[in-house]
C-alpha cells in the first residue's frame, strides 16, 4: 500500500468521533498519574517533620533535620525506582502488551504507599531504611505508569484530539500535587487542634508532640486510596487495537477490541494479519506491509535516532529544573522569608506552612499550566508549546536570579513567589507536558512503550540530579549559614542561574523533536514505509 493511502482499521481509530470511552480511559489512566504525583511530591512536604521527629538533638538551638545523606536518600530513592520501572515496564509493555502489565503497576503503588506509612524500626536509621525500601518499589510501580499510560492513551485516541487526551492524563498530576498539599493541611490542622504544642524556641522537647509521628505516615498512606479506587476499572480495559493488530498480529482480537472502543462493527477480515509481516487490509487498496526492525538496528537509527536524542535530552533538562525547584521549594520559601523561621514554630506548624505554600503554588501555577496545555496542544502544536515553555522558563529564572537580593528584601517576597509560580506555569504549559506526550506519538508500535520508557527514564536521571544536586548547590557559600551537616554550596541565586542554563539548552534541543499535530501515529512512526535492506 502506498504511503498516501489509508489503512482501514487504523484510519477508523484516527478518524473516530470522541466518545464516552475516551473520557473513561482518561480518568482510569489519569488516576494513576494523580497517585504518581501525590506519592512523589508528598515526601517533600513531610521531610522536615520526619527530621524533627527522629533527628532532634537534645540541647541544640535548632530543630532536628534529616542529615544530608538521609535526606538525599529519602527524596531520591523513589526516583531511582521510577527510572528502573520506566525502562522495565516500557520494554515489557511492548513484549507482552500494554494491558497485561497495566494493573501490575497500580497494585505495586497501592501496596507500597501503605507500606511506606508503616515503616518500622527501633532506631531512626532502621525507620529510614525501611521507608527507602518501600519508596523504591513505590517508584518502580510509578515508573511503569509513564510509558503504559501514555502509549495506551495515544493508541486509543483519534489524531484530531490525541494530544489533548494524552495531556489530560498527564494533567492529573497537577491535581495529585494539589491533593498532597490539601491532605497535609487537613491532617495537620486536625492534629494541631487535638494536640497543641509550643514553638521550638519556647519548649524544644514539647514542640514535637509524640503524635506527630502519625501525621507523616497518614499523609504517605493516603496515596493508596485513589489507586485502589481505579484498580478494578483498569483491569477491565481492553488491549489497544494498534498493539493487537500491528505487534501481536491477532486479527480477530484487534477487530473485537476496536469495535469495543469505537462502538462500531469491524470485521476480522479488515484487520487481517499474515504470519511473516504486518498486513492490514483496506477494502480498496493493496496490502500494506512493514518489515520489523529493532531498537538497536541501523534502520531505527536512520528513522528515529535524532528523535530519541531529542526526547531524552529535553526531558532530562526539563526535570533537572523542574524537580529541583518543586522538591525543594519549601527551602526557597524559607530563604525568602515566606515561611517563618523553624524555631518560631512547632513541628506541626512548620508542616502546615510548608503544605500551604506548596498548595498555593500548585493552585495558581501548576494546575492551570497543565490544563492550558490540554486546551491548546492540538491547536498550537507540541513543538511551539515546548519551545515557548523552555524559553519562558529561562526568562523567569533569570528574572528571579539577577535581582535576587531585591526579592529577598523584606516586603518583596510576593513578587518572588509570583515569578516563581510563572516558571511552574510555563513548565506545565510547556515541556513538562510535551516531553511526556511526544514520545508516545513518534515511535513504531512495537517499540513505542520502550522508547517512551527510555525518554522518561532520562527525565528521571534529571530528577535525581535536581533532587540530589540542589540539596547541596542551594546551600549558602558562607559555611556559617549552610544548613546543619551540609557543606557550603553556590547559593540559591547561582543555582537559579544554573537552572536557567538547563532551560535554555532544552529550548535548543527541542529543534530535534518533530511535530506530530494532526498526523496519525503511523505517519509519525513511518510504519507505512518499507524498511531499507
SVG drawing of the C-alpha trace seen along z (x, -y; Angstrom):
<svg xmlns="http://www.w3.org/2000/svg" viewBox="-21 -46 53 63">
<polyline fill="none" stroke="black" stroke-width="0.4" points="0.0,0.0 1.4,-3.4 2.3,-5.8 -0.6,-8.2 -3.3,-5.5 -5.3,-4.9 -5.1,-1.8 -8.8,-1.0 -8.7,0.2 -6.1,-2.3 -7.8,-5.0 -11.0,-4.2 -9.2,-4.8 -7.7,-8.1 -11.0,-9.5 -13.3,-8.2 -15.5,-10.7 -14.7,-11.4 -16.8,-9.0 -17.6,-8.3 -14.9,-5.5 -12.2,-8.1 -13.2,-10.0 -13.3,-6.8 -9.8,-5.9 -8.6,-9.4 -10.0,-9.0 -8.7,-5.5 -5.2,-6.3 -5.3,-9.8 -6.0,-8.5 -2.7,-6.6 -0.9,-9.9 -2.9,-11.5 -1.4,-8.8 2.0,-9.1 2.2,-12.9 0.8,-12.6 3.3,-9.9 6.4,-11.5 5.7,-15.0 4.2,-14.4 7.5,-13.2 8.9,-16.8 6.1,-18.0 7.0,-15.8 10.8,-15.6 11.2,-18.4 8.6,-16.9 10.5,-13.5 13.7,-15.4 12.1,-16.8 10.6,-13.5 13.7,-11.4 16.8,-13.6 16.2,-16.3 19.4,-16.7 18.8,-17.4 20.2,-20.8 20.5,-22.0 19.4,-25.6 17.9,-24.4 15.1,-21.9 16.1,-18.5 16.6,-17.9 17.4,-15.0 21.2,-14.5 22.2,-15.3 22.7,-11.7 19.4,-10.6 17.6,-13.5 19.0,-12.7 18.1,-9.1 14.5,-9.7 13.9,-12.3 15.7,-10.5 15.2,-6.7 11.7,-6.8 13.2,-8.4 15.7,-5.6 12.8,-3.1 10.8,-5.2 13.7,-5.2 14.0,-1.4 10.3,-0.9 10.1,-3.1 12.7,-1.0 11.4,2.4 7.7,1.8 8.2,-0.1 10.1,3.0 7.5,5.4 4.6,3.4 6.0,3.9 6.8,7.5 3.5,8.8 1.1,6.0 0.1,2.8 -3.0,4.2 -1.2,7.3 1.1,5.3 -1.1,2.2 -2.8,3.5 0.6,4.7 1.9,1.1 -1.2,-0.1 -1.1,2.8 2.6,2.0 1.6,-1.6 -1.2,-0.6 0.9,1.9 4.0,-0.3 2.0,-3.5 0.6,-1.7 3.9,-0.1 5.7,-3.4 3.5,-4.8 4.0,-1.6 7.8,-1.9 9.1,-0.4 12.3,-0.1 13.8,-0.7 16.2,-3.4 15.9,-6.4 18.3,-4.6 16.1,-1.5 12.9,-3.5 14.5,-5.5 16.0,-2.3 12.5,-0.7 10.9,-3.8 13.5,-4.0 13.0,-0.3 9.3,-0.7 9.6,-4.0 12.0,-2.4 9.3,0.2 6.6,-2.5 8.7,-4.4 9.1,-1.1 5.3,-0.9 5.0,-4.6 7.7,-4.3 5.7,-1.7 2.7,-4.0 4.6,-6.6 5.1,-4.5 2.0,-2.4 -0.5,-5.2 1.0,-7.4 1.1,-4.6 -2.4,-3.3 -4.0,-6.8 -2.1,-7.6 -3.3,-4.3 -6.9,-4.8 -7.2,-8.4 -8.1,-9.9 -5.5,-12.0 -7.5,-15.2 -7.7,-15.3 -4.9,-12.8 -2.6,-15.5 -5.4,-16.8 -6.3,-13.3 -2.7,-12.4 -2.2,-15.8 -5.4,-15.3 -4.0,-12.1 -0.7,-13.9 -2.6,-16.9 -4.0,-14.7 -0.5,-15.2 -1.5,-18.7 -4.4,-17.5 -2.2,-14.9 0.2,-17.6 -2.7,-19.8 -4.2,-16.8 -0.9,-16.2 -0.9,-19.7 -4.6,-19.6 -4.3,-16.3 -1.2,-17.6 -3.1,-20.8 -6.2,-18.8 -4.3,-16.2 -2.0,-18.7 -4.9,-21.0 -6.7,-18.2 -3.6,-17.1 -2.7,-20.7 -6.2,-21.2 -6.2,-17.9 -2.5,-18.1 -1.5,-21.7 2.3,-22.3 4.5,-25.3 7.1,-26.7 10.6,-25.2 12.0,-28.4 9.6,-28.2 10.0,-24.5 12.2,-22.4 11.1,-19.0 7.3,-19.7 7.3,-21.4 7.2,-18.0 4.4,-16.0 4.7,-12.2 1.5,-12.1 3.4,-13.9 4.9,-10.6 1.4,-9.5 1.0,-12.6 3.6,-11.9 2.6,-8.2 -1.1,-9.1 -0.1,-11.5 2.0,-8.9 -0.6,-6.1 -3.4,-8.3 -1.7,-7.8 -3.1,-4.3 -6.7,-5.4 -7.1,-6.9 -5.1,-4.0 -7.3,-1.4 -10.5,-3.1 -9.5,-2.7 -7.8,0.7 -11.0,2.6 -11.6,0.4 -8.1,0.5 -8.2,4.4 -11.2,4.2 -9.6,2.1 -9.1,3.9 -5.7,4.2 -5.1,1.4 -6.1,2.3 -2.9,1.0 -0.8,3.3 -3.1,6.3 -3.1,5.6 0.5,4.4 2.5,6.2 0.6,9.2 -0.9,9.7 -4.2,11.1 -6.8,10.1 -9.8,11.4 -8.9,9.8 -8.0,6.5 -11.4,6.3 -13.1,7.1 -11.1,4.5 -11.6,1.8 -15.3,2.5 -15.5,2.1 -13.6,-1.2 -15.2,-2.8 -18.6,-1.2 -18.7,-0.3 -18.6,3.1 -15.2,4.0 -14.7,7.5 -11.6,9.6 -11.1,9.5 -10.5,5.8 -7.7,6.4 -6.1,9.5 -2.6,10.3 -0.2,12.6 2.4,14.7 5.6,13.0 4.7,9.4 2.1,7.0 -0.6,6.6 -3.7,4.5 -6.3,4.6 -8.3,1.7 -11.3,2.6 -10.0,0.7 -6.2,0.9 -3.3,3.3 -1.8,4.9 0.3,2.7 3.5,4.4 6.1,3.3 9.4,5.1 10.1,5.1 13.3,3.6 14.8,3.5 15.7,0.7 19.4,1.2 19.1,1.5 20.5,-0.8 17.0,-1.3 15.8,-2.6 18.9,-4.9 18.2,-6.3 14.5,-6.9 14.4,-7.9 17.9,-8.3 17.8,-12.1 14.2,-11.9 15.3,-9.7 18.2,-12.1 15.7,-15.0 13.1,-13.3 15.6,-12.0 17.7,-15.2 14.8,-17.6 13.1,-15.5 16.5,-15.3 17.0,-19.0 13.4,-19.8 13.4,-17.5 16.7,-18.9 15.0,-22.3 11.5,-21.2 12.2,-18.7 15.0,-20.7 12.5,-23.6 9.4,-21.5 11.0,-19.2 12.8,-22.0 10.5,-24.9 10.0,-24.8 13.7,-25.7 13.3,-28.6 10.2,-29.9 12.2,-29.7 15.1,-31.5 12.9,-34.4 11.0,-34.6 7.6,-33.3 7.8,-30.5 8.7,-31.7 12.0,-30.5 11.8,-26.9 12.4,-27.6 9.5,-30.1 7.1,-27.2 6.1,-23.8 6.7,-20.7 3.1,-20.7 3.0,-24.4 6.0,-24.1 4.4,-21.3 1.2,-23.3 3.1,-26.4 5.1,-24.2 1.9,-22.5 0.0,-25.8 2.8,-27.3 3.1,-24.3 -0.7,-24.2 -0.8,-27.8 1.9,-27.3 0.1,-24.2 -3.3,-26.0 -2.1,-29.1 0.9,-27.9 1.0,-24.2 -2.6,-23.1 -3.5,-26.0 -0.4,-25.3 -1.4,-21.6 -4.9,-22.5 -3.7,-25.3 -1.7,-22.5 -4.9,-20.4 -6.7,-23.3 -4.1,-24.4 -1.9,-21.4 -3.9,-20.3 -4.3,-24.0 -0.8,-25.4 1.1,-22.1 3.7,-20.3 6.8,-22.0 5.7,-25.6 4.4,-24.9 7.6,-23.1 10.0,-25.7 8.0,-28.6 7.8,-26.9 11.6,-26.4 12.2,-30.0 9.8,-31.5 11.3,-29.3 14.7,-30.6 13.4,-34.2 11.6,-33.9 14.5,-32.1 16.8,-34.9 14.3,-37.4 14.5,-35.6 18.2,-35.3 19.6,-38.6 17.8,-40.8 17.8,-38.0 18.9,-40.4 15.9,-42.6 13.4,-39.7 14.8,-38.5 14.5,-42.0 11.6,-42.5 8.3,-43.3 9.3,-41.9 8.6,-38.3 5.2,-38.3 6.9,-39.3 9.3,-36.5 6.5,-34.0 4.6,-35.3 7.6,-34.9 8.3,-31.5 4.8,-30.4 5.1,-31.6 8.1,-29.4 5.9,-26.4 3.0,-27.6 5.3,-27.7 6.9,-24.4 3.5,-22.7 2.1,-24.8 5.3,-23.7 7.9,-21.0 6.7,-19.1 3.6,-18.1 5.0,-17.8 8.1,-15.7 5.5,-13.2 3.2,-13.4 5.5,-13.4 7.4,-10.1 4.0,-8.3 3.4,-9.6 6.5,-9.3 7.9,-5.8 6.7,-2.5 4.0,-0.5 6.3,2.4 8.9,0.0 6.6,-2.8 6.4,-1.9 10.1,-1.1 11.2,-4.4 8.8,-6.3 10.3,-4.4 13.8,-5.4 12.8,-9.0 11.1,-9.1 14.0,-7.3 16.3,-10.1 13.9,-12.5 14.2,-10.7 18.0,-11.0 17.4,-14.7 15.1,-14.5 17.8,-12.7 20.3,-15.3 17.9,-18.0 16.8,-16.4 20.3,-15.4 22.2,-18.3 20.0,-21.1 20.3,-19.9 24.0,-20.8 24.1,-23.5 21.5,-25.8 23.4,-25.9 24.9,-29.3 28.5,-29.8 29.0,-31.0 29.7,-27.9 28.0,-29.6 24.7,-30.0 24.7,-26.5 22.2,-24.0 23.4,-21.7 25.5,-18.9 25.8,-20.4 29.0,-21.8 28.8,-25.3 27.2,-25.5 26.8,-28.1 23.6,-29.6 20.0,-29.8 20.8,-32.7 23.6,-30.9 21.5,-27.7 18.8,-29.6 21.3,-30.7 22.3,-27.1 18.7,-26.0 18.1,-28.9 21.1,-27.4 19.4,-24.0 16.2,-25.5 18.0,-27.4 19.7,-24.2 16.3,-22.4 15.0,-25.1 17.8,-24.5 17.4,-20.7 13.7,-21.0 14.5,-21.5 15.4,-17.8 11.8,-16.8 9.2,-16.5 5.7,-17.9 3.0,-15.2 0.0,-17.6 -2.7,-16.3 -0.8,-13.3 -1.6,-9.6 0.8,-7.5 1.7,-5.5 2.7,-8.7 4.9,-9.8 6.5,-6.4 6.8,-6.0 5.3,-2.5 3.8,-3.0 7.3,-3.0 9.3,0.1 12.4,0.6 15.7,0.3 17.6,3.6"/>
</svg>
